[in-house]
Amino acid sequence: MEDYGRIIIHLEELIQASGLSKNKVSQRAEMQRTQLNNYCKNEVARVDLAVLARLCHVLGVGIDELLEYRPPEDESADAPNTHT
């Protein structure tokens, strides 16, 4: 099977930077706490666009700050996050 890379969700970092608790973010974004944790751990197979929109709204960020495409050749590198 061909490797197409992956999408990285920077939710954990954005929540920390916002100063909000995960409970507050899940409440404001109308999400279950377990669902929020799955997004934080990049353990979602199918993303919900409405959830992404709510997270962007609550955190005051753009989708380009929340999601990052990492090509296959970048996956093997354990480089620190270069996302700004």
Steps between C-alpha positions, in 0.01 A plus 500: 500500500633841406581746777330834443620671816268609776306785649621625838252666735668766716213518747697415816749781437227750411304422816811549713577830325141622551514462877165320495445165665400199290172493688428861403594438135286186480207687656532805272555286188205276596711183500531201727823510700602159358447632146719803581769273641496289182554813291780608736673162460451492120291184539210586272450316174230732368485866589174684536511836320249650743726398791801658330305821446393511865856437619635779277232735632555415867879524474501800266721331242487420130475151360863530382606534863294201611591257219830424329570266208822305549630329184628140525869597502444725803335229712819313579664811639432560867575867455341749736179662388582771247140620493463866589 
